[in-house]
């Protein structure tokens, strides 16, 4: 089963800490999004293997944009 991570806030992707093929644990920080001049950590919603990372650093995202997909 795959789990989609959607952006909880609008903003700019400051840092992406993972790439496709890597394994993450639930609550690992996978990226940071700057919103309203604050850097907000974004955490993995589940443990598993990253199958897709759909954003890169400096991308602008809106609330509910798909950021990455994890296969558990």
PDB file of N, H, CA, C and O in Angstrom:
ATOM      1  N   UNK A   1       0.842  -1.182   0.000  1.00  0.00           N
ATOM      2  CA  UNK A   1       0.000   0.000   0.000  1.00  0.00           C
ATOM      3  C   UNK A   1       0.882   1.238   0.000  1.00  0.00           C
ATOM      4  O   UNK A   1       1.904   1.276   0.685  1.00  0.00           O
ATOM      5  N   UNK A   2       0.493   2.245  -0.762  1.00  0.00           N
ATOM      6  H   UNK A   2      -0.337   2.215  -1.318  1.00  0.00           H
ATOM      7  CA  UNK A   2       1.287   3.475  -0.795  1.00  0.00           C
ATOM      8  C   UNK A   2       0.601   4.566   0.024  1.00  0.00           C
ATOM      9  O   UNK A   2      -0.622   4.612   0.152  1.00  0.00           O
ATOM     10  N   UNK A   3       1.441   5.435   0.567  1.00  0.00           N
ATOM     11  H   UNK A   3       2.434   5.398   0.463  1.00  0.00           H
ATOM     12  CA  UNK A   3       0.972   6.554   1.381  1.00  0.00           C
ATOM     13  C   UNK A   3       1.467   7.829   0.711  1.00  0.00           C
ATOM     14  O   UNK A   3       2.654   7.967   0.417  1.00  0.00           O
ATOM     15  N   UNK A   4       0.542   8.761   0.472  1.00  0.00           N
ATOM     16  H   UNK A   4      -0.422   8.649   0.711  1.00  0.00           H
ATOM     17  CA  UNK A   4       0.905  10.031  -0.147  1.00  0.00           C
ATOM     18  C   UNK A   4       1.098  11.084   0.937  1.00  0.00           C
ATOM     19  O   UNK A   4       0.292  11.194   1.860  1.00  0.00           O
ATOM     20  N   UNK A   5       2.174  11.854   0.815  1.00  0.00           N
ATOM     21  H   UNK A   5       2.829  11.764   0.065  1.00  0.00           H
ATOM     22  CA  UNK A   5       2.412  12.973   1.721  1.00  0.00           C
ATOM     23  C   UNK A   5       2.005  14.246   0.998  1.00  0.00           C
ATOM     24  O   UNK A   5       2.597  14.615  -0.016  1.00  0.00           O
ATOM     25  N   UNK A   6       0.984  14.915   1.530  1.00  0.00           N
ATOM     26  H   UNK A   6       0.503  14.615   2.354  1.00  0.00           H
ATOM     27  CA  UNK A   6       0.488  16.163   0.954  1.00  0.00           C
ATOM     28  C   UNK A   6       1.012  17.332   1.774  1.00  0.00           C
ATOM     29  O   UNK A   6       1.208  17.216   2.983  1.00  0.00           O
ATOM     30  N   UNK A   7       1.234  18.447   1.113  1.00  0.00           N
ATOM     31  H   UNK A   7       1.074  18.541   0.130  1.00  0.00           H
ATOM     32  CA  UNK A   7       1.737  19.628   1.811  1.00  0.00           C
ATOM     33  C   UNK A   7       0.680  20.143   2.790  1.00  0.00           C
ATOM     34  O   UNK A   7      -0.462  20.387   2.402  1.00  0.00           O
ATOM     35  N   UNK A   8       1.064  20.307   4.060  1.00  0.00           N
ATOM     36  H   UNK A   8       1.992  20.108   4.375  1.00  0.00           H
ATOM     37  CA  UNK A   8       0.103  20.823   5.040  1.00  0.00           C
ATOM     38  C   UNK A   8      -0.060  22.340   4.958  1.00  0.00           C
ATOM     39  O   UNK A   8      -1.010  22.898   5.507  1.00  0.00           O
ATOM     40  N   UNK A   9       0.879  23.010   4.264  1.00  0.00           N
ATOM     41  H   UNK A   9       1.651  22.557   3.818  1.00  0.00           H
ATOM     42  CA  UNK A   9       0.880  24.474   4.193  1.00  0.00           C
ATOM     43  C   UNK A   9       1.370  24.925   2.818  1.00  0.00           C
ATOM     44  O   UNK A   9       2.065  24.178   2.130  1.00  0.00           O
ATOM     45  N   UNK A  10       1.008  26.149   2.416  1.00  0.00           N
ATOM     46  H   UNK A  10       0.443  26.756   2.975  1.00  0.00           H
ATOM     47  CA  UNK A  10       1.601  26.703   1.205  1.00  0.00           C
ATOM     48  C   UNK A  10       2.969  27.286   1.541  1.00  0.00           C
ATOM     49  O   UNK A  10       3.198  27.725   2.668  1.00  0.00           O
ATOM     50  N   UNK A  11       3.874  27.291   0.572  1.00  0.00           N
ATOM     51  H   UNK A  11       3.688  26.935  -0.343  1.00  0.00           H
ATOM     52  CA  UNK A  11       5.176  27.890   0.814  1.00  0.00           C
ATOM     53  C   UNK A  11       6.201  27.446  -0.203  1.00  0.00           C
ATOM     54  O   UNK A  11       5.863  26.966  -1.285  1.00  0.00           O
ATOM     55  N   UNK A  12       7.470  27.613   0.163  1.00  0.00           N
ATOM     56  H   UNK A  12       7.745  28.002   1.042  1.00  0.00           H
ATOM     57  CA  UNK A  12       8.603  27.292  -0.702  1.00  0.00           C
ATOM     58  C   UNK A  12       9.388  26.142  -0.088  1.00  0.00           C
ATOM     59  O   UNK A  12       9.723  26.174   1.096  1.00  0.00           O
ATOM     60  N   UNK A  13       9.682  25.127  -0.894  1.00  0.00           N
ATOM     61  H   UNK A  13       9.411  25.101  -1.856  1.00  0.00           H
ATOM     62  CA  UNK A  13      10.472  23.989  -0.423  1.00  0.00           C
ATOM     63  C   UNK A  13      11.914  24.472  -0.227  1.00  0.00           C
ATOM     64  O   UNK A  13      12.585  24.867  -1.180  1.00  0.00           O
ATOM     65  N   UNK A  14      12.371  24.432   1.024  1.00  0.00           N
ATOM     66  H   UNK A  14      11.825  24.111   1.798  1.00  0.00           H
ATOM     67  CA  UNK A  14      13.721  24.905   1.342  1.00  0.00           C
ATOM     68  C   UNK A  14      14.754  23.791   1.235  1.00  0.00           C
ATOM     69  O   UNK A  14      15.861  24.012   0.744  1.00  0.00           O
ATOM     70  N   UNK A  15      14.394  22.597   1.694  1.00  0.00           N
ATOM     71  H   UNK A  15      13.495  22.418   2.093  1.00  0.00           H
ATOM     72  CA  UNK A  15      15.349  21.484   1.730  1.00  0.00           C
ATOM     73  C   UNK A  15      14.583  20.179   1.591  1.00  0.00           C
ATOM     74  O   UNK A  15      13.531  20.001   2.205  1.00  0.00           O
ATOM     75  N   UNK A  16      15.112  19.263   0.780  1.00  0.00           N
ATOM     76  H   UNK A  16      15.966  19.407   0.281  1.00  0.00           H
ATOM     77  CA  UNK A  16      14.562  17.915   0.644  1.00  0.00           C
ATOM     78  C   UNK A  16      15.643  16.965   1.157  1.00  0.00           C
ATOM     79  O   UNK A  16      16.759  16.948   0.638  1.00  0.00           O
ATOM     80  N   UNK A  17      15.306  16.175   2.177  1.00  0.00           N
ATOM     81  H   UNK A  17      14.399  16.189   2.599  1.00  0.00           H
ATOM     82  CA  UNK A  17      16.287  15.306   2.826  1.00  0.00           C
ATOM     83  C   UNK A  17      16.287  13.872   2.299  1.00  0.00           C
ATOM     84  O   UNK A  17      17.139  13.075   2.694  1.00  0.00           O
ATOM     85  N   UNK A  18      15.349  13.529   1.416  1.00  0.00           N
ATOM     86  H   UNK A  18      14.658  14.176   1.095  1.00  0.00           H
ATOM     87  CA  UNK A  18      15.222  12.155   0.936  1.00  0.00           C
ATOM     88  C   UNK A  18      15.165  12.124  -0.584  1.00  0.00           C
ATOM     89  O   UNK A  18      14.932  13.142  -1.235  1.00  0.00           O
ATOM     90  N   UNK A  19      15.384  10.926  -1.139  1.00  0.00           N
ATOM     91  H   UNK A  19      15.573  10.099  -0.610  1.00  0.00           H
ATOM     92  CA  UNK A  19      15.220  10.734  -2.580  1.00  0.00           C
ATOM     93  C   UNK A  19      14.584   9.370  -2.818  1.00  0.00           C
ATOM     94  O   UNK A  19      14.549   8.522  -1.926  1.00  0.00           O
ATOM     95  N   UNK A  20      14.091   9.175  -4.016  1.00  0.00           N
ATOM     96  H   UNK A  20      14.120   9.864  -4.740  1.00  0.00           H
ATOM     97  CA  UNK A  20      13.446   7.906  -4.372  1.00  0.00           C
ATOM     98  C   UNK A  20      14.400   6.755  -4.115  1.00  0.00           C
ATOM     99  O   UNK A  20      15.587   6.832  -4.430  1.00  0.00           O
ATOM    100  N   UNK A  21      13.863   5.676  -3.532  1.00  0.00           N
ATOM    101  H   UNK A  21      12.899   5.613  -3.275  1.00  0.00           H
ATOM    102  CA  UNK A  21      14.647   4.487  -3.236  1.00  0.00           C
ATOM    103  C   UNK A  21      15.111   4.405  -1.792  1.00  0.00           C
ATOM    104  O   UNK A  21      15.478   3.329  -1.320  1.00  0.00           O
ATOM    105  N   UNK A  22      15.099   5.526  -1.089  1.00  0.00           N
ATOM    106  H   UNK A  22      14.800   6.400  -1.473  1.00  0.00           H
ATOM    107  CA  UNK A  22      15.516   5.524   0.314  1.00  0.00           C
ATOM    108  C   UNK A  22      14.394   5.009   1.210  1.00  0.00           C
ATOM    109  O   UNK A  22      13.215   5.105   0.869  1.00  0.00           O
ATOM    110  N   UNK A  23      14.778   4.465   2.354  1.00  0.00           N
ATOM    111  H   UNK A  23      15.736   4.387   2.631  1.00  0.00           H
ATOM    112  CA  UNK A  23      13.819   3.999   3.349  1.00  0.00           C
ATOM    113  C   UNK A  23      13.722   5.026   4.466  1.00  0.00           C
ATOM    114  O   UNK A  23      14.733   5.567   4.913  1.00  0.00           O
ATOM    115  N   UNK A  24      12.496   5.292   4.914  1.00  0.00           N
ATOM    116  H   UNK A  24      11.674   4.852   4.550  1.00  0.00           H
ATOM    117  CA  UNK A  24      12.272   6.233   6.010  1.00  0.00           C
ATOM    118  C   UNK A  24      11.431   5.568   7.088  1.00  0.00           C
ATOM    119  O   UNK A  24      10.716   4.598   6.834  1.00  0.00           O
ATOM    120  N   UNK A  25      11.529   6.100   8.276  1.00  0.00           N
ATOM    121  H   UNK A  25      12.109   6.888   8.483  1.00  0.00           H
ATOM    122  CA  UNK A  25      10.681   5.680   9.386  1.00  0.00           C
ATOM    123  C   UNK A  25       9.621   6.740   9.607  1.00  0.00           C
ATOM    124  O   UNK A  25       9.833   7.916   9.312  1.00  0.00           O
ATOM    125  N   UNK A  26       8.485   6.319  10.125  1.00  0.00           N
ATOM    126  H   UNK A  26       8.313   5.364  10.365  1.00  0.00           H
ATOM    127  CA  UNK A  26       7.428   7.265  10.455  1.00  0.00           C
ATOM    128  C   UNK A  26       8.004   8.357  11.349  1.00  0.00           C
ATOM    129  O   UNK A  26       8.754   8.069  12.281  1.00  0.00           O
ATOM    130  N   UNK A  27       7.657   9.595  11.069  1.00  0.00           N
ATOM    131  H   UNK A  27       7.047   9.829  10.312  1.00  0.00           H
ATOM    132  CA  UNK A  27       8.086  10.788  11.806  1.00  0.00           C
ATOM    133  C   UNK A  27       9.508  11.239  11.509  1.00  0.00           C
ATOM    134  O   UNK A  27      10.001  12.158  12.163  1.00  0.00           O
ATOM    135  N   UNK A  28      10.193  10.616  10.531  1.00  0.00           N
ATOM    136  H   UNK A  28       9.793   9.869   9.999  1.00  0.00           H
ATOM    137  CA  UNK A  28      11.472  11.157  10.068  1.00  0.00           C
ATOM    138  C   UNK A  28      11.198  12.470   9.334  1.00  0.00           C
ATOM    139  O   UNK A  28      10.206  12.581   8.614  1.00  0.00           O
ATOM    140  N   UNK A  29      12.066  13.458   9.511  1.00  0.00           N
ATOM    141  H   UNK A  29      12.872  13.368  10.096  1.00  0.00           H
ATOM    142  CA  UNK A  29      11.918  14.699   8.762  1.00  0.00           C
ATOM    143  C   UNK A  29      12.354  14.444   7.318  1.00  0.00           C
ATOM    144  O   UNK A  29      13.479  14.007   7.073  1.00  0.00           O
ATOM    145  N   UNK A  30      11.460  14.720   6.366  1.00  0.00           N
ATOM    146  H   UNK A  30      10.546  15.074   6.565  1.00  0.00           H
ATOM    147  CA  UNK A  30      11.768  14.452   4.966  1.00  0.00           C
ATOM    148  C   UNK A  30      12.039  15.724   4.170  1.00  0.00           C
ATOM    149  O   UNK A  30      12.715  15.687   3.142  1.00  0.00           O
ATOM    150  N   UNK A  31      11.512  16.845   4.647  1.00  0.00           N
ATOM    151  H   UNK A  31      10.963  16.876   5.483  1.00  0.00           H
ATOM    152  CA  UNK A  31      11.773  18.128   3.983  1.00  0.00           C
ATOM    153  C   UNK A  31      11.391  19.283   4.888  1.00  0.00           C
ATOM    154  O   UNK A  31      10.793  19.099   5.949  1.00  0.00           O
ATOM    155  N   UNK A  32      11.756  20.497   4.438  1.00  0.00           N
ATOM    156  H   UNK A  32      12.241  20.647   3.577  1.00  0.00           H
ATOM    157  CA  UNK A  32      11.362  21.720   5.145  1.00  0.00           C
ATOM    158  C   UNK A  32      10.722  22.659   4.140  1.00  0.00           C
ATOM    159  O   UNK A  32      11.198  22.824   3.017  1.00  0.00           O
ATOM    160  N   UNK A  33       9.621  23.276   4.579  1.00  0.00           N
ATOM    161  H   UNK A  33       9.234  23.142   5.492  1.00  0.00           H
ATOM    162  CA  UNK A  33       8.921  24.246   3.749  1.00  0.00           C
ATOM    163  C   UNK A  33       8.911  25.579   4.496  1.00  0.00           C
ATOM    164  O   UNK A  33       8.551  25.645   5.671  1.00  0.00           O
ATOM    165  N   UNK A  34       9.314  26.637   3.793  1.00  0.00           N
ATOM    166  H   UNK A  34       9.606  26.583   2.838  1.00  0.00           H
ATOM    167  CA  UNK A  34       9.258  27.975   4.382  1.00  0.00           C
ATOM    168  C   UNK A  34       7.888  28.570   4.086  1.00  0.00           C
ATOM    169  O   UNK A  34       7.443  28.626   2.939  1.00  0.00           O
ATOM    170  N   UNK A  35       7.235  29.012   5.153  1.00  0.00           N
ATOM    171  H   UNK A  35       7.596  28.967   6.084  1.00  0.00           H
ATOM    172  CA  UNK A  35       5.927  29.647   5.021  1.00  0.00           C
ATOM    173  C   UNK A  35       5.860  30.771   6.042  1.00  0.00           C
ATOM    174  O   UNK A  35       6.129  30.563   7.225  1.00  0.00           O
ATOM    175  N   UNK A  36       5.504  31.947   5.586  1.00  0.00           N
ATOM    176  H   UNK A  36       5.285  32.116   4.625  1.00  0.00           H
ATOM    177  CA  UNK A  36       5.412  33.121   6.472  1.00  0.00           C
ATOM    178  C   UNK A  36       6.732  33.345   7.225  1.00  0.00           C
ATOM    179  O   UNK A  36       6.735  33.626   8.424  1.00  0.00           O
ATOM    180  N   UNK A  37       7.851  33.215   6.500  1.00  0.00           N
ATOM    181  H   UNK A  37       7.849  32.986   5.526  1.00  0.00           H
ATOM    182  CA  UNK A  37       9.206  33.453   7.025  1.00  0.00           C
ATOM    183  C   UNK A  37       9.635  32.480   8.118  1.00  0.00           C
ATOM    184  O   UNK A  37      10.582  32.748   8.858  1.00  0.00           O
ATOM    185  N   UNK A  38       8.933  31.344   8.219  1.00  0.00           N
ATOM    186  H   UNK A  38       8.163  31.126   7.618  1.00  0.00           H
ATOM    187  CA  UNK A  38       9.307  30.311   9.183  1.00  0.00           C
ATOM    188  C   UNK A  38       9.589  29.021   8.425  1.00  0.00           C
ATOM    189  O   UNK A  38       8.870  28.680   7.485  1.00  0.00           O
ATOM    190  N   UNK A  39      10.643  28.298   8.834  1.00  0.00           N
ATOM    191  H   UNK A  39      11.227  28.575   9.597  1.00  0.00           H
ATOM    192  CA  UNK A  39      10.921  26.988   8.249  1.00  0.00           C
ATOM    193  C   UNK A  39      10.152  25.932   9.028  1.00  0.00           C
ATOM    194  O   UNK A  39      10.300  25.809  10.243  1.00  0.00           O
ATOM    195  N   UNK A  40       9.337  25.179   8.322  1.00  0.00           N
ATOM    196  H   UNK A  40       9.216  25.278   7.334  1.00  0.00           H
ATOM    197  CA  UNK A  40       8.471  24.173   8.936  1.00  0.00           C
ATOM    198  C   UNK A  40       8.929  22.777   8.541  1.00  0.00           C
ATOM    199  O   UNK A  40       8.974  22.461   7.352  1.00  0.00           O
ATOM    200  N   UNK A  41       9.269  21.933   9.514  1.00  0.00           N
ATOM    201  H   UNK A  41       9.232  22.190  10.480  1.00  0.00           H
ATOM    202  CA  UNK A  41       9.664  20.561   9.181  1.00  0.00           C
ATOM    203  C   UNK A  41       8.451  19.756   8.717  1.00  0.00           C
ATOM    204  O   UNK A  41       7.353  19.896   9.256  1.00  0.00           O
ATOM    205  N   UNK A  42       8.667  18.921   7.719  1.00  0.00           N
ATOM    206  H   UNK A  42       9.559  18.808   7.281  1.00  0.00           H
ATOM    207  CA  UNK A  42       7.620  18.039   7.204  1.00  0.00           C
ATOM    208  C   UNK A  42       8.090  16.609   7.475  1.00  0.00           C
ATOM    209  O   UNK A  42       9.197  16.230   7.094  1.00  0.00           O
ATOM    210  N   UNK A  43       7.245  15.826   8.131  1.00  0.00           N
ATOM    211  H   UNK A  43       6.346  16.134   8.441  1.00  0.00           H
ATOM    212  CA  UNK A  43       7.618  14.498   8.594  1.00  0.00           C
ATOM    213  C   UNK A  43       6.935  13.398   7.788  1.00  0.00           C
ATOM    214  O   UNK A  43       5.832  13.584   7.276  1.00  0.00           O
ATOM    215  N   UNK A  44       7.600  12.257   7.683  1.00  0.00           N
ATOM    216  H   UNK A  44       8.496  12.106   8.099  1.00  0.00           H
ATOM    217  CA  UNK A  44       7.029  11.096   6.999  1.00  0.00           C
ATOM    218  C   UNK A  44       5.799  10.608   7.758  1.00  0.00           C
ATOM    219  O   UNK A  44       5.862  10.415   8.972  1.00  0.00           O
ATOM    220  N   UNK A  45       4.679  10.405   7.059  1.00  0.00           N
ATOM    221  H   UNK A  45       4.628  10.562   6.072  1.00  0.00           H
ATOM    222  CA  UNK A  45       3.458   9.947   7.720  1.00  0.00           C
ATOM    223  C   UNK A  45       3.459   8.443   8.001  1.00  0.00           C
ATOM    224  O   UNK A  45       2.598   7.945   8.727  1.00  0.00           O
ATOM    225  N   UNK A  46       4.429   7.719   7.424  1.00  0.00           N
ATOM    226  H   UNK A  46       5.128   8.123   6.835  1.00  0.00           H
ATOM    227  CA  UNK A  46       4.495   6.264   7.589  1.00  0.00           C
ATOM    228  C   UNK A  46       5.922   5.798   7.312  1.00  0.00           C
ATOM    229  O   UNK A  46       6.722   6.518   6.714  1.00  0.00           O
ATOM    230  N   UNK A  47       6.221   4.591   7.755  1.00  0.00           N
ATOM    231  H   UNK A  47       5.572   4.006   8.241  1.00  0.00           H
ATOM    232  CA  UNK A  47       7.510   3.978   7.450  1.00  0.00           C
ATOM    233  C   UNK A  47       7.425   3.269   6.114  1.00  0.00           C
ATOM    234  O   UNK A  47       6.366   2.760   5.747  1.00  0.00           O
ATOM    235  N   UNK A  48       8.528   3.229   5.384  1.00  0.00           N
ATOM    236  H   UNK A  48       9.389   3.643   5.682  1.00  0.00           H
ATOM    237  CA  UNK A  48       8.553   2.517   4.118  1.00  0.00           C
ATOM    238  C   UNK A  48       9.612   3.056   3.191  1.00  0.00           C
ATOM    239  O   UNK A  48      10.524   3.771   3.606  1.00  0.00           O
ATOM    240  N   UNK A  49       9.475   2.699   1.916  1.00  0.00           N
ATOM    241  H   UNK A  49       8.734   2.119   1.579  1.00  0.00           H
ATOM    242  CA  UNK A  49      10.430   3.098   0.892  1.00  0.00           C
ATOM    243  C   UNK A  49       9.849   4.239   0.069  1.00  0.00           C
ATOM    244  O   UNK A  49       8.703   4.170  -0.376  1.00  0.00           O
ATOM    245  N   UNK A  50      10.639   5.283  -0.131  1.00  0.00           N
ATOM    246  H   UNK A  50      11.569   5.339   0.231  1.00  0.00           H
ATOM    247  CA  UNK A  50      10.211   6.415  -0.954  1.00  0.00           C
ATOM    248  C   UNK A  50      10.187   5.942  -2.411  1.00  0.00           C
ATOM    249  O   UNK A  50      11.203   5.492  -2.941  1.00  0.00           O
ATOM    250  N   UNK A  51       9.027   6.047  -3.049  1.00  0.00           N
ATOM    251  H   UNK A  51       8.202   6.413  -2.619  1.00  0.00           H
ATOM    252  CA  UNK A  51       8.942   5.648  -4.452  1.00  0.00           C
ATOM    253  C   UNK A  51       8.989   6.844  -5.395  1.00  0.00           C
ATOM    254  O   UNK A  51       9.441   6.721  -6.533  1.00  0.00           O
ATOM    255  N   UNK A  52       8.525   7.998  -4.924  1.00  0.00           N
ATOM    256  H   UNK A  52       8.158   8.098  -3.999  1.00  0.00           H
ATOM    257  CA  UNK A  52       8.542   9.212  -5.748  1.00  0.00           C
ATOM    258  C   UNK A  52       8.732  10.426  -4.869  1.00  0.00           C
ATOM    259  O   UNK A  52       8.135  10.526  -3.797  1.00  0.00           O
ATOM    260  N   UNK A  53       9.568  11.357  -5.324  1.00  0.00           N
ATOM    261  H   UNK A  53      10.053  11.276  -6.195  1.00  0.00           H
ATOM    262  CA  UNK A  53       9.661  12.679  -4.722  1.00  0.00           C
ATOM    263  C   UNK A  53       9.268  13.646  -5.827  1.00  0.00           C
ATOM    264  O   UNK A  53       9.952  13.747  -6.845  1.00  0.00           O
ATOM    265  N   UNK A  54       8.162  14.355  -5.624  1.00  0.00           N
ATOM    266  H   UNK A  54       7.606  14.272  -4.797  1.00  0.00           H
ATOM    267  CA  UNK A  54       7.584  15.157  -6.699  1.00  0.00           C
ATOM    268  C   UNK A  54       7.933  16.632  -6.632  1.00  0.00           C
ATOM    269  O   UNK A  54       7.490  17.404  -7.482  1.00  0.00           O
ATOM    270  N   UNK A  55       8.718  17.042  -5.641  1.00  0.00           N
ATOM    271  H   UNK A  55       9.077  16.415  -4.950  1.00  0.00           H
ATOM    272  CA  UNK A  55       9.142  18.436  -5.533  1.00  0.00           C
ATOM    273  C   UNK A  55      10.652  18.487  -5.358  1.00  0.00           C
ATOM    274  O   UNK A  55      11.284  17.498  -4.986  1.00  0.00           O
ATOM    275  N   UNK A  56      11.212  19.649  -5.632  1.00  0.00           N
ATOM    276  H   UNK A  56      10.698  20.452  -5.934  1.00  0.00           H
ATOM    277  CA  UNK A  56      12.642  19.867  -5.414  1.00  0.00           C
ATOM    278  C   UNK A  56      12.818  21.198  -4.691  1.00  0.00           C
ATOM    279  O   UNK A  56      11.873  21.974  -4.550  1.00  0.00           O
ATOM    280  N   UNK A  57      14.030  21.445  -4.242  1.00  0.00           N
ATOM    281  H   UNK A  57      14.798  20.815  -4.357  1.00  0.00           H
ATOM    282  CA  UNK A  57      14.302  22.677  -3.523  1.00  0.00           C
ATOM    283  C   UNK A  57      13.946  23.888  -4.382  1.00  0.00           C
ATOM    284  O   UNK A  57      14.176  23.898  -5.591  1.00  0.00           O
ATOM    285  N   UNK A  58      13.386  24.898  -3.739  1.00  0.00           N
ATOM    286  H   UNK A  58      13.199  24.889  -2.757  1.00  0.00           H
ATOM    287  CA  UNK A  58      12.939  26.162  -4.336  1.00  0.00           C
ATOM    288  C   UNK A  58      11.606  26.078  -5.065  1.00  0.00           C
ATOM    289  O   UNK A  58      11.142  27.087  -5.595  1.00  0.00           O
ATOM    290  N   UNK A  59      10.968  24.897  -5.109  1.00  0.00           N
ATOM    291  H   UNK A  59      11.345  24.077  -4.679  1.00  0.00           H
ATOM    292  CA  UNK A  59       9.623  24.796  -5.683  1.00  0.00           C
ATOM    293  C   UNK A  59       8.632  25.488  -4.760  1.00  0.00           C
ATOM    294  O   UNK A  59       8.774  25.441  -3.538  1.00  0.00           O
ATOM    295  N   UNK A  60       7.638  26.122  -5.341  1.00  0.00           N
ATOM    296  H   UNK A  60       7.523  26.160  -6.334  1.00  0.00           H
ATOM    297  CA  UNK A  60       6.524  26.693  -4.586  1.00  0.00           C
ATOM    298  C   UNK A  60       5.431  25.629  -4.517  1.00  0.00           C
ATOM    299  O   UNK A  60       5.108  25.002  -5.527  1.00  0.00           O
ATOM    300  N   UNK A  61       4.863  25.424  -3.334  1.00  0.00           N
ATOM    301  H   UNK A  61       5.125  25.933  -2.514  1.00  0.00           H
ATOM    302  CA  UNK A  61       3.793  24.446  -3.170  1.00  0.00           C
ATOM    303  C   UNK A  61       2.587  25.097  -2.520  1.00  0.00           C
ATOM    304  O   UNK A  61       2.702  26.089  -1.800  1.00  0.00           O
ATOM    305  N   UNK A  62       1.451  24.526  -2.785  1.00  0.00           N
ATOM    306  H   UNK A  62       1.357  23.720  -3.369  1.00  0.00           H
ATOM    307  CA  UNK A  62       0.197  24.959  -2.167  1.00  0.00           C
ATOM    308  C   UNK A  62      -0.264  23.881  -1.189  1.00  0.00           C
ATOM    309  O   UNK A  62       0.203  22.744  -1.253  1.00  0.00           O
ATOM    310  N   UNK A  63      -1.160  24.227  -0.302  1.00  0.00           N
ATOM    311  H   UNK A  63      -1.540  25.151  -0.250  1.00  0.00           H
ATOM    312  CA  UNK A  63      -1.739  23.250   0.613  1.00  0.00           C
ATOM    313  C   UNK A  63      -2.342  22.112  -0.194  1.00  0.00           C
ATOM    314  O   UNK A  63      -3.044  22.344  -1.178  1.00  0.00           O
ATOM    315  N   UNK A  64      -2.067  20.879   0.225  1.00  0.00           N
ATOM    316  H   UNK A  64      -1.497  20.690   1.025  1.00  0.00           H
ATOM    317  CA  UNK A  64      -2.562  19.645  -0.380  1.00  0.00           C
ATOM    318  C   UNK A  64      -1.869  19.250  -1.688  1.00  0.00           C
ATOM    319  O   UNK A  64      -2.313  18.315  -2.354  1.00  0.00           O
ATOM    320  N   UNK A  65      -0.788  19.945  -2.069  1.00  0.00           N
ATOM    321  H   UNK A  65      -0.427  20.704  -1.528  1.00  0.00           H
ATOM    322  CA  UNK A  65       0.017  19.468  -3.211  1.00  0.00           C
ATOM    323  C   UNK A  65       0.708  18.172  -2.796  1.00  0.00           C
ATOM    324  O   UNK A  65       1.120  18.026  -1.645  1.00  0.00           O
ATOM    325  N   UNK A  66       0.835  17.242  -3.724  1.00  0.00           N
ATOM    326  H   UNK A  66       0.501  17.360  -4.659  1.00  0.00           H
ATOM    327  CA  UNK A  66       1.506  15.974  -3.470  1.00  0.00           C
ATOM    328  C   UNK A  66       3.023  16.205  -3.437  1.00  0.00           C
ATOM    329  O   UNK A  66       3.605  16.689  -4.408  1.00  0.00           O
ATOM    330  N   UNK A  67       3.653  15.853  -2.312  1.00  0.00           N
ATOM    331  H   UNK A  67       3.180  15.460  -1.524  1.00  0.00           H
ATOM    332  CA  UNK A  67       5.088  16.052  -2.144  1.00  0.00           C
ATOM    333  C   UNK A  67       5.882  14.793  -2.458  1.00  0.00           C
ATOM    334  O   UNK A  67       6.870  14.842  -3.190  1.00  0.00           O
ATOM    335  N   UNK A  68       5.443  13.649  -1.895  1.00  0.00           N
ATOM    336  H   UNK A  68       4.640  13.610  -1.300  1.00  0.00           H
ATOM    337  CA  UNK A  68       6.138  12.385  -2.126  1.00  0.00           C
ATOM    338  C   UNK A  68       5.225  11.220  -1.839  1.00  0.00           C
ATOM    339  O   UNK A  68       4.159  11.372  -1.241  1.00  0.00           O
ATOM    340  N   UNK A  69       5.669  10.028  -2.284  1.00  0.00           N
ATOM    341  H   UNK A  69       6.535   9.904  -2.769  1.00  0.00           H
ATOM    342  CA  UNK A  69       4.896   8.801  -2.090  1.00  0.00           C
ATOM    343  C   UNK A  69       5.795   7.776  -1.395  1.00  0.00           C
ATOM    344  O   UNK A  69       6.953   7.588  -1.768  1.00  0.00           O
ATOM    345  N   UNK A  70       5.232   7.119  -0.376  1.00  0.00           N
ATOM    346  H   UNK A  70       4.292   7.272  -0.073  1.00  0.00           H
ATOM    347  CA  UNK A  70       5.946   6.094   0.376  1.00  0.00           C
ATOM    348  C   UNK A  70       5.209   4.772   0.191  1.00  0.00           C
ATOM    349  O   UNK A  70       3.989   4.707   0.346  1.00  0.00           O
ATOM    350  N   UNK A  71       5.954   3.722  -0.141  1.00  0.00           N
ATOM    351  H   UNK A  71       6.944   3.775  -0.267  1.00  0.00           H
ATOM    352  CA  UNK A  71       5.384   2.366  -0.256  1.00  0.00           C
ATOM    353  C   UNK A  71       5.754   1.617   1.008  1.00  0.00           C
ATOM    354  O   UNK A  71       6.934   1.489   1.334  1.00  0.00           O
ATOM    355  N   UNK A  72       4.744   1.117   1.730  1.00  0.00           N
ATOM    356  H   UNK A  72       3.785   1.222   1.465  1.00  0.00           H
ATOM    357  CA  UNK A  72       5.064   0.401   2.981  1.00  0.00           C
ATOM    358  C   UNK A  72       5.102  -1.095   2.792  1.00  0.00           C
ATOM    359  O   UNK A  72       5.356  -1.832   3.745  1.00  0.00           O
TER     360      UNK A  72
END
